[in-house]
Amino acid sequence: MARAAIETAAPLIPPRPTLALLREIAAGCTACDLYKCGTQTVFGEGRGQARAMLVGEQPGDSEDKAGRPFVGPAGKLLDKALLAAGIDRKLVYVTNVVKHFKWVPRGKRRLHEKPNAREIAACRPWLEAEIAVVKPRVLVLLGATAAQAILGRSFKVTQQRGQILASDLAPRVMATVHPSSLLRAPDEETRRRETQRFVEDLSGIAPLVADEAEEASATH
Ligand code: URA
């Protein structure tokens, strides 16, 4: 018996997308059920012609409320790590593989729940459209969900983090840990050491973004 077609956001992608148009249409996306869970679609944001696009898993509680990616505790840690790596967040584009917050209630709190393969597949056309418009030189995949969504289920962040790889979505791809994993470190020493490794991974792509910083200051 023929299987029902998997629903995705693909029919919503306009023929001549711009970031503003994509953001506007994504606000009403119902390609998977997560729109019932999150407050709003959290679309990517940042420099329209960014050389580096950072891709996380999905918005968290703070992002769901603010409608902006990586503005909560993990985002603050990401900002610090970018700065330590010599990367200005204003020069990159930041987004997620899934654009609604998936959560389960735990008392008064909304606890993050991992998106499943169906939800990731449903949302993927938005990420592909963002990549097609921004045309980054490098995708930075934050954590296993983003890495496996782009590089395949067998990709192991623990073994291949920091390596600059080729992909059909962007000339270069680099996967590293998710900043929220640093927040969950069991002790201060582990957090310090792992944050340093995260900064080292990000430093690997800094030269690509640095060219852009020079260009941006030359045009202003
Ligand atoms: N974690 C993510 O993966 N993305 C965000 O935007 C915030 C937290």
Residues whose N, C-alpha, C, O or C-beta is under 5 A from the ligand:
A	BS01	URA	G56 E57 Q58 P59 G60 E63 P69 F70 A74 N96
